[in-house]
């Protein structure tokens, strides 16, 4: 069972980031009230960093007990720690490290500086999720590529359809860098809420395909859903191909 899917259009990129950040604060507070801890998964890229920047600026962030927030990523580029192309590095630079998170609750994917292979890193990430993930994410924040990919599940790529485990190694990615670690579709959907955060006219076709059920092989984003609800949080440019 999956919850309803809703598209929310925002008047510009900054409004999208600010509104998503405020929404995330509420979701974290609600999770902590219900379960004492919040499990959230973030995304990289420019929008992933922008929501972190907005989160750091919103006054309501003080309502969160950041020591009881676990942070994960839906995928990671298999690069050494601190590499500027890593999702976690980009989020750190945007202000993630200033929120007051418990360092042990920020669950990073091991890179080639500490792991012998992407497969080994995926196995370690899976182990961390089993030990500290609580069985379900409260919010899964995902970006969407112009090709409709989500996390590192790319259209027509053999790794995209994998249901083997929680995390997988991805080789020969069509988008550099070629080697990555990604959560599987099955794991992405172990989320109370899935939020797609999408900005820009170059993503408009992907948003259309993602919200109208295009085949998984061409648009993996169309087939990741939250158990309670799925939100497509988009700016007006990314919503350009939607009717109404």
VEXDREN-2710 file (C-alpha; in Angstrom, 1 decimal):
% VEXDREN-2710
k/r/px/py/pz
1/UNK/0.0/0.0/0.0
2/UNK/1.2/3.5/-0.8
3/UNK/-0.4/6.8/0.1
4/UNK/-1.6/9.6/-2.3
5/UNK/0.6/11.5/-4.6
6/UNK/0.4/15.3/-4.5
7/UNK/2.2/17.9/-6.7
8/UNK/2.9/21.2/-5.0
9/UNK/4.2/24.0/-7.3
10/UNK/6.2/26.9/-5.8
11/UNK/6.9/30.3/-7.4
12/UNK/10.6/29.9/-8.0
13/UNK/13.6/27.9/-6.8
14/UNK/14.2/29.8/-3.5
15/UNK/10.6/29.6/-2.5
16/UNK/10.7/25.8/-3.2
17/UNK/13.8/25.4/-1.0
18/UNK/12.4/27.6/1.8
19/UNK/9.0/25.8/1.9
20/UNK/10.6/22.4/1.7
21/UNK/12.9/23.3/4.7
22/UNK/9.9/24.5/6.8
23/UNK/8.0/21.3/5.8
24/UNK/11.0/19.2/6.8
25/UNK/11.2/20.8/10.3
26/UNK/7.5/20.0/10.9
27/UNK/8.0/16.4/9.7
28/UNK/11.0/15.9/12.0
29/UNK/9.2/17.3/15.0
30/UNK/6.2/15.1/14.3
31/UNK/8.4/12.0/14.0
32/UNK/10.2/12.9/17.3
33/UNK/6.8/13.4/19.1
34/UNK/5.6/10.0/17.8
35/UNK/8.8/7.9/18.1
36/UNK/11.4/10.0/19.9
37/UNK/13.8/10.0/16.9
38/UNK/13.6/11.0/13.3
39/UNK/15.1/9.1/10.4
40/UNK/15.6/11.3/7.3
41/UNK/17.4/10.7/4.0
42/UNK/18.8/13.7/2.1
43/UNK/19.9/14.2/-1.5
44/UNK/22.8/15.9/-3.2
45/UNK/23.0/18.3/-6.1
46/UNK/22.3/22.0/-6.0
47/UNK/18.7/21.6/-4.7
48/UNK/19.9/19.2/-2.0
49/UNK/22.3/21.8/-0.8
50/UNK/19.8/24.6/-1.1
51/UNK/17.3/22.9/1.2
52/UNK/20.0/22.5/3.8
53/UNK/20.9/26.2/3.5
54/UNK/17.2/27.1/3.9
55/UNK/16.9/24.6/6.8
56/UNK/19.8/26.4/8.6
57/UNK/18.1/29.7/8.2
58/UNK/14.5/28.9/9.2
59/UNK/13.9/29.9/12.9
60/UNK/11.7/26.9/13.5
61/UNK/14.8/24.7/13.3
62/UNK/15.1/25.4/17.1
63/UNK/12.0/23.2/17.7
64/UNK/14.0/20.1/16.6
65/UNK/16.1/18.0/18.9
66/UNK/18.9/17.6/16.4
67/UNK/20.7/15.1/18.7
68/UNK/17.8/12.7/17.9
69/UNK/17.9/13.0/14.1
70/UNK/19.6/10.3/12.0
71/UNK/20.7/11.5/8.5
72/UNK/21.2/9.2/5.6
73/UNK/21.6/9.6/1.8
74/UNK/19.6/7.9/-1.0
75/UNK/22.8/7.5/-2.9
76/UNK/26.5/8.6/-2.8
77/UNK/29.3/9.0/-5.3
78/UNK/32.0/6.5/-4.5
79/UNK/34.7/9.1/-3.9
80/UNK/37.0/9.7/-1.0
81/UNK/35.6/11.5/2.1
82/UNK/35.5/15.2/1.7
83/UNK/35.5/15.1/-2.1
84/UNK/33.5/18.1/-3.4
85/UNK/31.5/15.9/-5.7
86/UNK/30.1/13.7/-2.8
87/UNK/26.6/14.4/-1.7
88/UNK/27.5/14.5/1.9
89/UNK/30.3/17.0/1.3
90/UNK/27.9/19.3/-0.6
91/UNK/25.4/19.1/2.2
92/UNK/28.1/19.7/4.8
93/UNK/29.2/22.8/3.0
94/UNK/25.6/24.0/2.8
95/UNK/25.4/23.9/6.6
96/UNK/24.5/20.4/7.6
97/UNK/27.4/20.3/10.1
98/UNK/26.1/23.4/11.9
99/UNK/22.7/21.9/12.9
100/UNK/23.9/20.2/16.1
101/UNK/23.6/16.6/14.8
102/UNK/25.2/13.8/16.7
103/UNK/28.2/12.8/14.5
104/UNK/27.4/9.1/15.0
105/UNK/23.9/9.8/13.7
106/UNK/25.2/11.1/10.3
107/UNK/25.5/7.9/8.3
108/UNK/28.0/8.3/5.5
109/UNK/28.8/5.9/2.7
110/UNK/32.4/4.8/2.9
111/UNK/34.6/5.8/-0.1
112/UNK/37.7/4.3/-1.7
113/UNK/39.8/5.9/1.1
114/UNK/38.3/3.5/3.7
115/UNK/36.7/0.7/1.6
116/UNK/38.1/-1.7/-0.9
117/UNK/35.2/-1.6/-3.3
118/UNK/31.8/0.0/-3.9
119/UNK/30.3/-3.5/-3.1
120/UNK/32.0/-3.4/0.3
121/UNK/30.7/0.1/0.9
122/UNK/27.2/-0.9/0.0
123/UNK/27.4/-3.8/2.4
124/UNK/28.6/-1.5/5.2
125/UNK/25.8/1.0/4.5
126/UNK/23.3/-1.9/4.6
127/UNK/24.6/-3.0/7.9
128/UNK/24.3/0.5/9.3
129/UNK/20.7/0.8/8.1
130/UNK/19.8/-2.5/9.7
131/UNK/21.4/-1.5/13.0
132/UNK/20.4/2.2/13.2
133/UNK/17.7/2.8/10.6
134/UNK/14.7/1.9/12.7
135/UNK/13.2/-0.1/9.8
136/UNK/11.7/2.9/8.0
137/UNK/12.6/6.4/7.0
138/UNK/10.3/9.2/8.1
139/UNK/11.2/11.4/5.1
140/UNK/13.0/10.4/2.0
141/UNK/14.1/13.5/0.1
142/UNK/15.1/12.8/-3.5
143/UNK/16.2/14.7/-6.5
144/UNK/15.2/13.8/-10.1
145/UNK/17.5/14.0/-13.1
146/UNK/16.3/15.2/-16.5
147/UNK/16.4/11.6/-17.6
148/UNK/14.0/10.6/-14.8
149/UNK/16.6/8.9/-12.6
150/UNK/16.3/8.9/-8.9
151/UNK/19.1/8.3/-6.4
152/UNK/21.5/6.3/-8.6
153/UNK/18.8/4.3/-10.3
154/UNK/19.2/5.2/-13.9
155/UNK/16.8/4.4/-16.9
156/UNK/17.7/1.2/-18.6
157/UNK/20.6/0.6/-16.2
158/UNK/20.8/-3.0/-14.9
159/UNK/21.4/-1.9/-11.3
160/UNK/18.1/0.1/-11.3
161/UNK/15.9/-3.0/-11.1
162/UNK/17.9/-4.7/-8.5
163/UNK/16.0/-6.0/-5.4
164/UNK/19.0/-7.7/-3.9
165/UNK/19.4/-6.1/-0.5
166/UNK/19.1/-2.6/0.8
167/UNK/22.1/-0.9/-0.9
168/UNK/23.9/-1.7/-4.1
169/UNK/27.0/-0.8/-6.0
170/UNK/26.4/1.0/-9.3
171/UNK/29.0/0.8/-12.0
172/UNK/29.2/2.5/-15.4
173/UNK/26.8/5.2/-14.3
174/UNK/25.7/7.3/-17.4
175/UNK/26.3/10.4/-15.2
176/UNK/29.8/10.9/-13.7
177/UNK/31.3/9.7/-11.5
178/UNK/30.8/6.2/-12.9
179/UNK/30.9/4.3/-9.6
180/UNK/28.3/4.9/-6.9
181/UNK/26.4/3.3/-4.0
182/UNK/22.6/3.6/-4.1
183/UNK/19.7/2.4/-2.0
184/UNK/17.5/0.0/-4.0
185/UNK/14.0/1.0/-5.0
186/UNK/12.6/-1.4/-2.4
187/UNK/14.6/0.4/0.3
188/UNK/13.7/3.9/-1.0
189/UNK/10.0/2.9/-0.6
190/UNK/10.5/2.0/3.1
191/UNK/9.6/5.6/3.8
192/UNK/6.6/7.1/5.4
193/UNK/6.9/10.0/3.1
194/UNK/8.8/10.4/-0.2
195/UNK/9.5/13.9/-1.4
196/UNK/10.8/14.7/-4.8
197/UNK/12.5/18.1/-4.9
198/UNK/12.8/19.4/-8.4
199/UNK/13.7/22.7/-9.9
200/UNK/14.3/24.0/-13.4
201/UNK/12.8/23.8/-16.9
202/UNK/15.2/21.0/-17.9
203/UNK/13.4/18.8/-15.4
204/UNK/9.9/19.5/-16.7
205/UNK/9.6/16.4/-18.9
206/UNK/10.9/14.2/-16.1
207/UNK/8.3/15.7/-13.7
208/UNK/5.6/15.0/-16.3
209/UNK/6.7/11.4/-16.8
210/UNK/7.3/10.9/-13.0
211/UNK/3.8/12.1/-12.1
212/UNK/1.9/10.2/-14.8
213/UNK/3.3/6.7/-14.3
214/UNK/5.8/6.4/-17.1
215/UNK/7.4/2.9/-17.2
216/UNK/10.1/2.1/-14.6
217/UNK/12.6/1.3/-17.3
218/UNK/12.4/4.9/-18.7
219/UNK/11.6/6.8/-15.5
220/UNK/12.6/5.2/-12.2
221/UNK/11.3/8.2/-10.3
222/UNK/7.7/7.4/-11.4
223/UNK/7.8/4.2/-9.3
224/UNK/9.1/5.3/-5.9
225/UNK/6.3/6.0/-3.5
226/UNK/5.9/6.8/0.2
227/UNK/3.8/4.6/2.4
228/UNK/1.8/7.5/3.8
229/UNK/2.2/10.0/0.9
230/UNK/4.4/11.1/-2.0
231/UNK/5.0/14.7/-2.6
232/UNK/6.4/16.3/-5.8
233/UNK/7.7/19.6/-4.6
234/UNK/8.6/21.6/-7.7
235/UNK/9.1/25.1/-8.8
236/UNK/7.1/26.7/-11.6
237/UNK/9.7/26.0/-14.2
238/UNK/9.8/22.3/-13.4
239/UNK/6.0/22.2/-13.5
240/UNK/6.0/23.7/-17.0
241/UNK/4.8/20.6/-18.8
242/UNK/2.0/19.8/-16.4
243/UNK/-1.6/20.6/-17.3
244/UNK/-3.5/23.1/-15.2
END
